[in-house]
Every structure is written in structure tokens, then in C-alpha cells.
């Protein structure tokens, strides 16, 4: 297990901490013109929700990227599957979490800022994922993004908004966190957890529902890493990715699989109308990455049809970068992944005329004023208390402050 806890050692050295564990520090990679340079992509999960997302990506055996988990809660951090773990705020929180306070999360990462800087050095692209509205994720993720941008890494954040039943205070903290995060990231993708309630079946388990949100991160990361690290029929380099995503504000991302005669067209249409990312349209996007993955039967027609769907939906200003990758495990099917950027005023257009992401977020906060408030909870622990992984999202959403008294000692923030 590798956990960053001490700051008094040089890069590349090993030391033994108070617990007797050996901590490996990330070694710098020499870059010389004589050696071919591999694009380094790191995925950073901040807080409990970010750590859970990383665990699911590791379970899916995503390759070509490096995983880093950052948390104030030592117990949760030790259970994480990431090869690199960074405990922040050791002196401030004593390993007990941030208590749902974003200010504690911010102070915690500042305490160990130098370790995070080392972990993110020599990196080309950083994905940051967290749940907004809690303490560690909300408070620490903007600092992680700032550190990443200072290294000149392309910085992309994929974050979740709270459910409505979590209350107005949590949503307000989430909106403030997103505002601060947006100042430092090149591209931001926001996933409203509330959408899960409208797209899953009534008896879908909580674990399965959250996996759907994590798949947005998985497919975005895999779509980009495959384009720049795997040999393909149509190759893109990292400069193309940077052109599309650098300093482009809010983004939309979708991924879908289809088979049959019109598989590429159907997959592209599903990808650009992702239900989990609100009722959105890519109309007005100025840049997009399109990754088409298929088996040995992938055709030129597949590539052309998928590209045409995206171009027609986005409009004439779109600068489209297309890549095609072979995956021998795919038979009679194609996966289309689209990441669209460059929407005006850092908002994306809704299919509901006149609405933007900003106005919808504001109206959502307003609509929460009469909702029951459950401000702080440990989702993982509540699942165990209320019925384990079989607990459905519908049952979980019925929790309110009036019908569930949560002792203080279990209200340890996971996001």
C-alpha cells in the first residue's frame, strides 16, 4: 500500500512512517528527445465519492492511466484500490474526515500541497472526479485543479451534483464548489445525480445507480486514453486532444454501443443525447472529439455515418477530431464516444428553449427550499445500515431528516 503522509523526504526515496508502512514517492520521469514519450494521464479521486469512482474504474481494468486517491478520512483511504494514496490534513483532521465542511477540505489539502504537487508532476492530462456538496471533494478539488494547471497539464473535472433530497445547503455548497473549480479546469463535465431517479427502474439498487454516473468518467477517460495511447486505424495525438479541450469551459460527454446494420449512426445518436447529463444538445459546440471503437469488421461507412451525426447535431462551427480504434473483443458492434466543448459563455444549451445550465442550476437550488434536509451522511455506511447493496435508489431517496435519526458518530462525510 502506498500512502502519502509524510512530507520530509525527497522524491524517489522510501521511508517508513509511524504505522510501519512503506511509502513510495512518485519518481520523476526523465524526458529526452532520444526516447519516445508516452502520454501520461492521471485520474485523481478526491473525497469519498471520487475514491468510489476510482475503485469502479480499477474494477473495470481501465489501462493506460494512473490512479491517485486523495482523502482526509484515513480509514476510507486505506480501503481504496488506487496504487497511490494521499492523506491530506493529517494534523488538521487526524484522519477523521472533514465533517462535510469545504473549508476544512481546503485547509487540509493546503497542509499537504507539496505532496500533491509531486504526485501530479510530469503529467500531460489530469482527470479530477469528486462529489460536490460535501467537505473534502468540494473544498479540495479546486486546489487539486490549480496544482494541475500550474504543471501545464490539461485539466478536466467530472463532478456530481447532489440529489434534491439532500437539501438546499448541500446544493449551495456544491454550486460554490463548482464555481471555484471552474476557475482552474480546462474542461468541466457536471453530472446531476437527480437525473438518476428519472432514468433508472424503480428497483435499481443504489450501487448500480451510482455506477451509471461513474461510467461517464470511465468512458470519457477511456475514450481519450484509447485515442492517444492505442494504435488505431485513424490516430489522434495528444495535441489534438489539447486543442479541443484546453480552456473550453463546460463540456458534454456521451458514449453508447450499438450493433446491427445502422450501428454507427445509432450509437452516435445515443451518445449525443446522454440522459444522465440533463436534456442537453451539442448544438453550438465549437470542438469535439469523436472516438469510434469496433472490431475487425469496423468499416469506413461506420466512421463516416457517426461523424455525420455529430456534425449535423453541432452545427457548422464544429471542429471535429475523429479517431478510430480496433478492439478485438467487439463483434458486430461499435462504441461511439463524443466529448463536445466550446459552448458560449461556459454554459451548454438545453433542448428546452431558453434554458441554460446556469439557470437550471439556480432554479434547482430555489426548488430545494421546501425539501427535507439531510445535510451530511455517509452513503456507503447508510447502505449497510438500511439494507446493504440491495437498497434501491427509490428507497434511498425517501430518507428524510424526520424519519431517520443519524448519530453524529456515523455522519462522516464521504464526498
C-alpha positions, -999 to 999 in steps of 0.1 A, spaced: 0 0 0 14 34 -9 0 63 11 15 98 11 16 110 46 50 125 53 65 155 35 101 154 48 116 131 22 129 137 -13 114 124 -45 122 88 -53 131 79 -17 114 55 5 107 59 42 88 41 69 60 60 86 48 57 122 25 29 113 53 8 99 41 11 63 65 19 35 56 49 14 68 51 -22 71 86 -36 65 91 -73 97 93 -92 102 119 -118 104 106 -154 133 118 -175 122 132 -208 148 132 -235 145 138 -272 160 104 -279 132 85 -261 97 83 -274 74 99 -249 43 82 -237 13 105 -228 8 103 -190 -28 105 -179 -37 106 -142 -71 102 -127 -75 118 -93 -104 109 -70 -110 135 -43 -130 126 -12 -153 96 -8 -173 98 -40 -142 104 -60 -125 74 -44 -155 52 -52 -154 63 -88 -117 53 -90 -124 19 -74 -150 12 -101 -126 22 -129 -100 -1 -115 -126 -29 -113 -132 -23 -150 -95 -28 -156 -90 6 -173 -55 7 -186 -32 35 -198 -38 58 -169 -25 62 -133 -48 64 -103 -45 87 -73 -69 88 -43 -69 119 -21 -89 120 12 -89 133 47 -105 101 60 -77 77 66 -99 46 71 -117 52 38 -84 59 21 -68 27 32 -97 7 16 -92 24 -17 -78 4 -46 -57 32 -61 -19 24 -61 -12 59 -50 -30 73 -19 -25 108 -4 -39 115 31 -44 153 34 -49 173 66 -33 147 89 -27 173 116 -59 192 110 -84 163 109 -63 135 125 -76 111 98 -113 115 107 -126 133 77 -137 169 70 -172 167 87 -188 180 55 -171 213 57 -155 225 24 -133 250 43 -118 220 62 -112 202 29 -94 233 15 -72 237 46 -64 200 46 -51 199 11 -31 231 17 -14 214 46 -1 187 22 0 207 -10 36 199 -17 29 161 -18 1 166 -43 24 188 -64 49 159 -66 22 133 -74 10 154 -103 44 164 -117 54 151 -152 18 147 -162 1 155 -195 -35 152 -186 -54 151 -153 -89 139 -147 -104 151 -114 -135 134 -100 -155 141 -69 -189 146 -55 -198 182 -49 -216 193 -18 -196 176 9 -163 186 26 -132 170 11 -143 168 -25 -159 203 -26 -131 220 -7 -100 202 -20 -108 196 -57 -103 233 -68 -69 232 -52 -60 200 -70 -71 216 -102 -50 247 -95 -20 225 -89 -26 205 -121 -29 236 -142 3 250 -127 21 220 -141 7 228 -175 -13 196 -176 -46 195 -195 -71 195 -166 -106 180 -168 -130 177 -140 -160 154 -139 -182 160 -108 -216 152 -95 -243 174 -81 -263 162 -50 -298 147 -51 -326 171 -43 -335 152 -11 -300 161 2 -312 196 8 -306 232 -2 -275 237 20 -257 208 4 -267 221 -31 -255 256 -23 -221 242 -12 -219 222 -44 -226 252 -66 -200 272 -48 -175 244 -52 -182 242 -89 -178 279 -93 -143 277 -77 -134 246 -96 -143 262 -129 -116 288 -124 -88 263 -128 -100 235 -151 -98 234 -189 -130 214 -192 -158 207 -168 -185 180 -170 -213 181 -144 -234 151 -137 -267 158 -117 -274 128 -95 -311 138 -96 -312 126 -132 -306 90 -120 -340 89 -104 -357 96 -138 -337 71 -159 -333 40 -137 -360 14 -129 -377 17 -95 -359 -13 -80 -325 -4 -94 -300 -8 -65 -282 23 -52 -248 7 -61 -260 1 -97 -274 37 -100 -241 53 -88 -222 31 -112 -241 48 -141 -227 81 -130 -192 67 -127 -194 53 -162 -194 89 -175 -159 93 -161 -149 58 -172 -159 63 -208 -145 99 -210 -112 87 -197 -111 55 -218 -122 73 -249 -94 98 -247 -67 74 -234 -75 49 -262 -72 76 -288 -37 87 -278 -22 55 -265 -35 27 -286 -27 20 -322 -57 28 -344 -69 29 -379 -73 67 -376 -49 81 -350 -51 113 -330 -23 127 -310 -24 145 -277 -20 179 -294 -54 172 -310 -70 165 -276 -55 196 -261 -68 217 -290 -103 205 -283 -103 206 -245 -79 233 -234 -96 263 -218 -130 254 -232 -152 256 -201 -183 234 -198 -184 202 -219 -208 174 -228 -198 138 -230 -217 108 -241 -209 72 -250 -230 44 -265 -228 10 -281 -250 -3 -309 -250 -33 -333 -267 -42 -365 -270 -26 -399 -270 11 -387 -249 6 -357 -226 36 -360 -254 60 -366 -275 47 -337 -245 47 -313 -237 83 -323 -273 94 -318 -274 78 -284 -240 93 -274 -250 129 -281 -283 126 -262 -270 112 -229 -299 112 -205 -277 114 -174 -262 147 -184 -296 165 -185 -318 172 -215 -289 187 -235 -279 193 -271 -244 197 -285 -257 225 -308 -233 253 -307 -202 233 -298 -170 245 -315 -149 215 -309 -155 177 -304 -135 145 -300 -151 115 -316 -138 80 -308 -152 51 -328 -142 17 -314 -150 -15 -332 -138 -50 -341 -121 -61 -372 -153 -55 -391 -153 -18 -385 -159 0 -418 -153 33 -434 -190 37 -436 -193 34 -398 -168 62 -393 -185 84 -419 -220 79 -405 -210 86 -369 -191 117 -379 -221 130 -399 -245 126 -370 -222 146 -347 -216 173 -373 -253 177 -381 -262 180 -344 -235 205 -335 -237 229 -364 -213 244 -389 -188 259 -365 -178 224 -352 -141 215 -354 -143 177 -353 -114 154 -345 -121 118 -354 -103 87 -342 -110 50 -349 -96 22 -326 -98 -15 -330 -109 -37 -301 -108 -74 -309 -134 -81 -281 -161 -62 -300 -181 -83 -325 -207 -68 -348 -209 -37 -326 -193 -3 -323 -189 21 -294 -191 58 -301 -177 83 -275 -182 120 -280 -168 149 -260 -180 183 -271 -166 216 -259 -165 253 -267 -201 263 -257 -206 300 -254 -205 317 -220 -194 284 -203 -229 271 -205 -244 244 -227 -277 247 -245 -307 228 -233 -332 212 -257 -358 232 -237 -356 266 -254 -342 294 -234 -327 274 -206 -290 271 -198 -271 250 -173 -267 281 -151 -304 290 -150 -313 253 -144 -289 251 -115 -303 283 -100 -338 271 -103 -329 238 -88 -314 255 -57 -346 275 -54 -368 245 -57 -350 228 -28 -361 253 -2 -392 233 8 -374 199 6 -365 179 37 -329 184 46 -304 156 52 -272 176 51 -244 151 60 -243 114 56 -220 86 47 -236 69 17 -217 37 20 -225 33 57 -261 41 52 -264 15 26 -251 -11 51 -274 2 79 -305 3 57 -302 -29 37 -268 -33 20 -262 -31 -17 -297 -43 -24 -311 -9 -12 -328 7 -42 -323 43 -53 -360 49 -47 -358 37 -11 -326 57 -5 -343 89 -19 -371 86 6 -348 92 35 -356 125 53 -345 142 85 -378 134 100 -378 97 96 -341 88 101 -321 99 130 -284 96 122 -260 95 151 -232 121 149 -205 94 150 -216 79 117 -222 112 99 -187 111 84 -186 127 50 -178 106 20 -180 132 -7 
